[in-house]
Structures are given as structure tokens and as C-alpha cells.
Amino acid sequence: MLNIQKTLEDYYLRLQAHPQYLHVMTLPLMQRWAVFIGLFLLSQILVFGSLYVIFDKVVVIGFLASVLAGLATGIGALPALFFKNISDRLFNGLLGAAAGVMLAATAFSLLVPGLDYGEQIWPGKGLWIVSAGMLIGALFLHFADSRLPHLHFDSVSDHSLDSLQKISLFIIAITIHNFPEGMSVGVSFGSGDMKNGLVLSIAIALQNLPEGLAVALPLVGLGYNKWKAVAIATFTGLVEPVGGLLGITMVTVFASILPIAMGFAAGAMLFVISEEIIPETHSKGRSRVATFSLMAGFIIMMILDKILT
């Protein structure tokens, strides 16, 4: 655990000492952002071009959807530019809605099609294949959550850790939870069902909005530059395209594992919802707002799934 944290700190310090990085940081703010955005766009052109040549347009669209879903974390962090905190009632409502959206997406865009594909590929065994995938996904998150050092959002006010440690632990925590979300988008597009992939990517994007805010606001409260806090929140969401790329290429190359991959993604997301999101909405006592927001989020995604059918 300490080795992982020390490695992250070493990479961060090396980056800060690199001549090119120092040169970029001396540029005016707008030029500095232009450089970072330009590098990001260049990397995306290289990645998308390679995917199109090696695979097909469905893989490219799926990866793009996972990128946009990940960037939603940065969009959700933007209110941190104007506020240092928001009311618990509002934040619980946002997280509750995110949980409802994720539950509906898990049911209608992963489990239902996963069972259908399971019966097609493994007649008579689809239910058990998907169920096994769910258990594997939940166990994966369980072991990752217990073995890797990270902070839960309710621990961010602990000032016994220095800022660099907090950043590294936050990034690890969000990586643990965002990776399977990105993977679920990739798996869904890899099935060839554009509708399910689109619905799921929208659901992940909506869920990422309050998550980005949950990352940025505590950092601003600790004295971080507001733009830097938004950038860190955006960065944490960009692990999702990595999971998306893995998921979509995996099921495209090995179509027979699609049902278990959908079950894996569903189990991992259910673990996150039950372990992190719902308890957070009730961490300061029962929250009826969060409960009704969860129902509203579920209904909205259910309607969206039906409209896009």
C-alpha cells in the first residue's frame, strides 16, 4: 500500500521537475490550458485512428462514449469554481438520483441484454453465467477496495494527511470505482447494441456529475486553486476510457465472454451503488430527499431506455 502511494508521489515530483513541464507552467493561464488541451486532443486522434484501423467504427463510438462519460466528472466539478460547499440536502439528492440512474442502467442495459446473450451463446445456462459474472465483479471491487490505499469522501476533512497524499489517495479511490463503470460502457458497445451502449454511457455521465463535485469541493475547501481542483476531478474521470477500451476490445475479440462480461460490469456497479453511493446519501441520518431522488433517477433512465428502444 505504501509502495503504491510512494510511486505516485515519485512520478508527480518527477513531472514537476521536468524542464518541459516547468516551461509550460510559466506560460500565461490561457496558453497553458491551450497546451494541455492540445496534447489531450492529439492523444485522442492517435487513439481513435488506431482503433478505427484495427477494429471498426462501433469500437471507436464506444470509446468516444466512455471518454465523454468520463469528462462529465469535470463538468460536475465546475460549480466548485463558484462555491466552496453546497447544502447536504442538495448533495444527497444529487447522489440519490445518480444511484437511481445507475440501478436502472445496470438492470436494463446490462443484466437484461446479458441474460439474452447468455441464452444465445450458452443455451440453458445464461442465467448462471451472468450470475457468476456478477459475483466476480463484486468480488473484484471488494478486493480492490480492501487492498488498495484510498480515502472515502467522508474522510476528506481529516487534516492529518498532507495535500499530496490526499490527492494520490483520492485518485486511487476514484480509479477503483470508475474503472468498472467505463468497462460497462465498453462491454455494452462491444455487444453491437448501440442503443444499450448509448443509454449506459448517458447513465454513467449523469452519475459522474455529483461525483466530480464530491471530489472538487473538498479540495477547494482545503485551499486548492479552484481550477486545479476542477482539473483533478476531470482527471479522475479519465480512467473510464481505459476501462471502456478494455471492455469493448475484449468482447469484440472474444464474443463468447460477452454474457459474463456484462454480469461482471453489473456486479461491480451494484457494489459501488450499495457500498459507496447510497450509504453516503444517508451518512448524516435518514434522507427522504435521497430516497425520492433515487426513484426519480430510476424512472428517468427507465423512460430513456424505452424511448431509445
C-alpha positions as CSV (number, residue, x, y, z in Angstrom):
1,M,0.0,0.0,0.0
2,L,2.8,2.4,1.0
3,N,4.7,1.4,-2.1
4,I,1.8,2.4,-4.4
5,Q,1.5,5.7,-2.7
6,K,5.2,6.4,-2.8
7,T,5.3,5.5,-6.6
8,L,2.6,8.0,-7.3
9,E,4.4,10.7,-5.3
10,D,7.7,10.0,-7.1
11,Y,6.0,10.3,-10.5
12,Y,4.4,13.5,-9.5
13,L,7.6,15.0,-8.3
14,R,9.5,13.9,-11.4
15,L,6.8,15.6,-13.5
16,Q,7.1,18.8,-11.6
17,A,10.9,18.8,-12.1
18,H,10.8,18.1,-15.9
19,P,12.0,21.0,-18.0
20,Q,9.1,20.9,-20.4
21,Y,6.6,20.9,-17.6
22,L,8.3,23.8,-15.9
23,H,8.3,25.7,-19.3
24,V,4.6,25.1,-19.8
25,M,3.8,26.2,-16.2
26,T,5.5,29.5,-16.8
27,L,3.1,30.3,-19.7
28,P,0.1,32.6,-19.2
29,L,-3.0,30.7,-18.0
30,M,-4.8,30.6,-21.3
31,Q,-1.7,29.4,-23.2
32,R,-1.1,26.8,-20.5
33,W,-4.6,25.4,-20.9
34,A,-4.3,25.5,-24.7
35,V,-1.2,23.3,-24.4
36,F,-2.8,20.8,-22.2
37,I,-6.0,20.7,-24.3
38,G,-3.9,20.3,-27.5
39,L,-1.9,17.4,-26.1
40,F,-5.1,15.7,-25.0
41,L,-6.8,16.2,-28.4
42,L,-3.6,14.9,-30.2
43,S,-3.6,11.8,-28.0
44,Q,-7.3,11.2,-28.8
45,I,-6.7,11.5,-32.5
46,L,-3.9,8.9,-32.3
47,V,-6.0,6.5,-30.2
48,F,-9.2,6.9,-32.3
49,G,-7.3,6.5,-35.5
50,S,-5.6,3.3,-34.3
51,L,-8.9,1.8,-33.1
52,Y,-10.6,2.6,-36.4
53,V,-7.8,0.9,-38.4
54,I,-7.6,-2.2,-36.1
55,F,-11.3,-2.7,-35.3
56,D,-14.4,-0.8,-36.7
57,K,-16.5,2.3,-36.1
58,V,-18.5,0.7,-33.3
59,V,-15.4,0.4,-31.2
60,V,-14.5,4.0,-32.0
61,I,-18.0,5.2,-31.0
62,G,-17.9,3.1,-27.8
63,F,-14.5,4.5,-26.8
64,L,-15.7,8.1,-27.6
65,A,-18.8,7.5,-25.4
66,S,-16.6,6.3,-22.5
67,V,-14.4,9.4,-22.9
68,L,-17.4,11.8,-22.8
69,A,-18.8,9.9,-19.8
70,G,-15.5,10.4,-18.0
71,L,-15.3,14.1,-18.9
72,A,-18.7,14.5,-17.2
73,T,-16.8,14.3,-14.0
74,G,-15.1,17.6,-14.9
75,I,-18.4,19.2,-15.8
76,G,-19.9,18.2,-12.5
77,A,-16.9,19.8,-10.7
78,L,-17.5,23.2,-12.3
79,P,-19.7,24.6,-9.5
80,A,-16.6,24.4,-7.3
81,L,-15.4,27.5,-9.2
82,F,-18.2,29.5,-7.6
83,F,-19.0,27.7,-4.3
84,K,-16.9,26.2,-1.5
85,N,-19.7,24.0,-0.4
86,I,-23.4,23.1,-1.0
87,S,-26.1,22.0,1.3
88,D,-26.2,18.4,2.4
89,R,-29.9,18.2,1.2
90,L,-29.0,19.1,-2.3
91,F,-25.9,16.9,-2.4
92,N,-27.8,13.9,-1.1
93,G,-30.4,14.5,-3.7
94,L,-27.9,14.6,-6.5
95,L,-26.2,11.4,-5.2
96,G,-29.6,9.7,-4.8
97,A,-30.5,10.5,-8.3
98,A,-27.2,9.1,-9.5
99,A,-27.8,5.9,-7.7
100,G,-31.2,5.5,-9.3
101,V,-29.8,6.2,-12.7
102,M,-27.1,3.6,-12.2
103,L,-29.5,1.0,-10.9
104,A,-31.8,1.4,-13.9
105,A,-28.8,1.3,-16.3
106,T,-27.5,-1.8,-14.6
107,A,-30.8,-3.6,-14.9
108,F,-32.0,-2.6,-18.4
109,S,-28.6,-2.1,-20.2
110,L,-26.5,-4.8,-18.7
111,L,-28.5,-7.6,-17.0
112,V,-31.5,-7.9,-19.3
113,P,-29.4,-8.0,-22.5
114,G,-26.7,-10.0,-20.7
115,L,-29.3,-12.7,-20.0
116,D,-30.4,-12.7,-23.6
117,Y,-26.9,-13.0,-25.0
118,G,-26.2,-15.7,-22.4
119,E,-29.1,-17.9,-23.6
120,Q,-28.0,-17.4,-27.2
121,I,-24.3,-18.3,-26.6
122,W,-24.8,-20.8,-23.7
123,P,-28.4,-22.2,-24.2
124,G,-29.9,-23.1,-20.8
125,K,-27.0,-21.6,-18.9
126,G,-27.3,-17.9,-19.5
127,L,-28.8,-17.1,-16.1
128,W,-25.9,-18.9,-14.2
129,I,-23.2,-17.4,-16.5
130,V,-24.4,-13.8,-15.8
131,S,-24.9,-14.5,-12.1
132,A,-21.3,-15.8,-11.9
133,G,-20.1,-12.7,-13.7
134,M,-22.0,-10.5,-11.1
135,L,-20.3,-12.3,-8.2
136,I,-16.9,-12.0,-9.8
137,G,-17.4,-8.3,-10.5
138,A,-18.5,-7.6,-6.9
139,L,-15.6,-9.7,-5.5
140,F,-13.2,-7.8,-7.8
141,L,-14.3,-4.5,-6.3
142,H,-14.3,-5.9,-2.8
143,F,-10.6,-7.0,-3.0
144,A,-9.6,-3.8,-4.8
145,D,-11.4,-1.7,-2.2
146,S,-9.7,-3.6,0.7
147,R,-6.2,-3.9,-0.8
148,L,-5.5,-0.5,-2.3
149,P,-5.0,2.6,-0.2
150,H,-7.7,5.2,-0.6
151,L,-10.0,7.7,1.1
152,H,-13.7,7.7,1.2
153,F,-15.3,11.0,0.7
154,D,-16.4,11.3,4.3
155,S,-12.7,11.2,5.3
156,V,-11.6,14.2,3.3
157,S,-11.8,16.5,6.2
158,D,-9.0,14.6,8.1
159,H,-6.2,17.1,8.1
160,S,-3.7,14.6,9.4
161,L,-2.7,13.8,5.8
162,D,-0.8,16.3,3.7
163,S,-2.2,17.5,0.4
164,L,-0.1,15.3,-1.9
165,Q,-1.2,12.2,0.0
166,K,-4.8,13.3,-0.2
167,I,-4.6,13.7,-4.0
168,S,-3.0,10.4,-4.6
169,L,-5.5,8.6,-2.3
170,F,-8.4,10.4,-4.0
171,I,-7.2,9.3,-7.4
172,I,-6.8,5.7,-6.3
173,A,-10.3,5.7,-4.8
174,I,-11.9,7.1,-7.9
175,T,-9.9,4.8,-10.1
176,I,-11.2,1.8,-8.2
177,H,-14.8,2.8,-8.8
178,N,-14.7,4.5,-12.2
179,F,-12.8,1.7,-14.0
180,P,-15.7,-0.8,-14.0
181,E,-18.1,1.9,-15.0
182,G,-16.0,2.7,-18.1
183,M,-15.7,-1.0,-18.7
184,S,-19.5,-1.4,-18.6
185,V,-19.9,1.2,-21.4
186,G,-17.3,-0.6,-23.5
187,V,-18.9,-4.0,-22.9
188,S,-22.3,-2.7,-23.9
189,F,-21.0,-1.2,-27.1
190,G,-18.9,-4.3,-27.8
191,S,-22.1,-6.3,-27.9
192,G,-23.0,-4.4,-31.1
193,D,-26.2,-2.9,-29.5
194,M,-25.7,0.8,-30.0
195,K,-28.9,1.6,-28.1
196,N,-27.8,-0.1,-24.9
197,G,-24.4,1.4,-25.2
198,L,-25.8,4.9,-25.6
199,V,-28.2,4.5,-22.6
200,L,-25.5,3.2,-20.4
201,S,-23.0,6.0,-21.3
202,I,-25.6,8.6,-20.5
203,A,-26.3,6.9,-17.2
204,I,-22.6,6.9,-16.3
205,A,-22.2,10.5,-17.4
206,L,-25.1,11.6,-15.1
207,Q,-23.7,9.6,-12.3
208,N,-20.3,11.3,-12.7
209,L,-21.7,14.8,-12.3
210,P,-22.1,14.7,-8.5
211,E,-19.0,12.5,-8.2
212,G,-16.9,15.3,-9.8
213,L,-18.5,17.8,-7.4
214,A,-17.7,15.5,-4.5
215,V,-14.0,15.5,-5.5
216,A,-13.6,19.2,-6.3
217,L,-15.4,20.8,-3.3
218,P,-13.3,19.2,-0.6
219,L,-10.1,20.2,-2.4
220,V,-11.3,23.8,-2.7
221,G,-12.1,23.7,1.0
222,L,-8.5,22.6,1.7
223,G,-7.2,25.7,-0.1
224,Y,-6.6,24.3,-3.6
225,N,-6.8,26.6,-6.6
226,K,-10.3,26.2,-7.9
227,W,-9.2,25.5,-11.5
228,K,-6.7,22.9,-10.2
229,A,-9.5,21.2,-8.2
230,V,-11.6,21.0,-11.3
231,A,-8.7,19.6,-13.3
232,I,-8.0,16.9,-10.7
233,A,-11.7,15.9,-10.7
234,T,-11.6,15.8,-14.5
235,F,-8.5,13.6,-14.4
236,T,-10.1,11.1,-12.1
237,G,-12.9,10.6,-14.6
238,L,-10.5,9.9,-17.4
239,V,-9.7,6.4,-16.1
240,E,-13.1,5.4,-17.5
241,P,-12.0,5.4,-21.2
242,V,-9.3,2.9,-20.1
243,G,-11.9,0.6,-18.8
244,G,-14.1,1.3,-21.8
245,L,-11.3,0.4,-24.2
246,L,-10.6,-2.8,-22.4
247,G,-14.2,-3.8,-22.2
248,I,-15.1,-3.1,-25.9
249,T,-12.0,-4.7,-27.3
250,M,-12.3,-7.7,-25.1
251,V,-15.8,-8.6,-26.0
252,T,-15.2,-7.7,-29.7
253,V,-12.3,-10.2,-30.0
254,F,-13.8,-12.8,-27.6
255,A,-17.6,-12.7,-28.3
256,S,-18.2,-15.8,-26.2
257,I,-17.4,-14.0,-22.9
258,L,-19.9,-11.2,-23.5
259,P,-22.6,-12.5,-21.0
260,I,-20.1,-12.9,-18.2
261,A,-18.5,-9.5,-19.0
262,M,-21.9,-7.9,-18.8
263,G,-22.5,-9.7,-15.5
264,F,-19.1,-8.6,-14.2
265,A,-19.9,-4.9,-15.1
266,A,-23.3,-5.1,-13.5
267,G,-22.0,-6.7,-10.3
268,A,-19.2,-4.1,-10.0
269,M,-21.6,-1.2,-10.4
270,L,-24.1,-2.7,-7.9
271,F,-21.2,-3.0,-5.4
272,V,-20.4,0.7,-5.9
273,I,-24.0,1.8,-5.5
274,S,-24.6,-0.3,-2.4
275,E,-21.1,0.3,-0.8
276,E,-20.5,3.9,-1.6
277,I,-23.3,6.0,-3.1
278,I,-26.4,5.0,-1.1
279,P,-24.6,5.0,2.3
280,E,-23.1,8.4,1.5
281,T,-26.6,9.8,1.0
282,H,-27.7,8.6,4.5
283,S,-24.3,9.2,6.3
284,K,-25.8,12.0,8.4
285,G,-29.1,10.3,9.1
286,R,-32.1,9.2,7.0
287,S,-32.6,11.3,3.9
288,R,-36.0,11.1,2.4
289,V,-34.8,13.5,-0.4
290,A,-32.2,11.0,-1.4
291,T,-34.8,8.2,-1.5
292,F,-37.2,10.0,-3.7
293,S,-34.3,11.2,-5.9
294,L,-33.2,7.6,-6.4
295,M,-36.7,6.7,-7.5
296,A,-36.8,9.7,-9.9
297,G,-33.4,8.8,-11.4
298,F,-34.5,5.2,-11.9
299,I,-37.7,6.3,-13.6
300,I,-35.9,8.8,-15.9
301,M,-33.5,6.1,-17.1
302,M,-36.3,3.6,-17.5
303,I,-38.2,6.1,-19.7
304,L,-35.0,6.9,-21.7
305,D,-34.3,3.2,-22.2
306,K,-37.9,2.7,-23.6
307,I,-37.7,5.8,-25.8
308,L,-34.4,4.6,-27.4
309,T,-35.7,1.1,-28.0
